[in-house]
Amino acid sequence: MVTQIDESEFSSTVLQSSLPVLVDFTAAWCGPCQALAPVLEEISKEMAGRLSIVKVDVDDAPDAAAAHGVTAMPTLVLFKGGRETWRRVGAAPKRVLSEELAKAV
């Protein structure tokens, strides 16, 4: 299940997580972001226990977006042990994302 977090939860939910966390930097007005949402829901179910997925709305969390160099949406960033280990800018088919994440996790 993909959960939405805000800036106040970013450190505890993402940077201090024992599991790898995929952050979907998104925006309500972003069409590709909306198209990607159901794909990420499916991936979160398939990778449950190995990967956590959270959504951060850049309009509600501009400091988090800026701190992680997010300038386009959607931007997916994988954090392991509090550090960025993988990034993709733009939407992609589920098969591509699943393969890339399986390697990155």
WOWO-V939177 format. One line per field, one symbol per residue. phi: phi as a letter, one per 20 degrees, with the letter a starting at -180 (. if undefined). psi: psi as a letter, one per 30 degrees, with the letter a starting at -180 (. if undefined). A space follows every 10 residues. Layout:
# WOWO-V939177
phi->???
psi->???
This chain:
# WOWO-V939177
phi->.edecdgfeg ffedfdffef cedeecbfee ggffffgfff ffffffdgnd bdccdcfffe cffffffdme cbcfcdcedc mncfcabbdn fbfggffgff fgfff
psi->kkkklaeffe eeeefgkflk kkkjjlkefj eeeeefeeee eeeeeegkff kkklkjjfff heeeeefghj flkkkkkkkk hgkkfkkkkl llleeeeeee eeee.
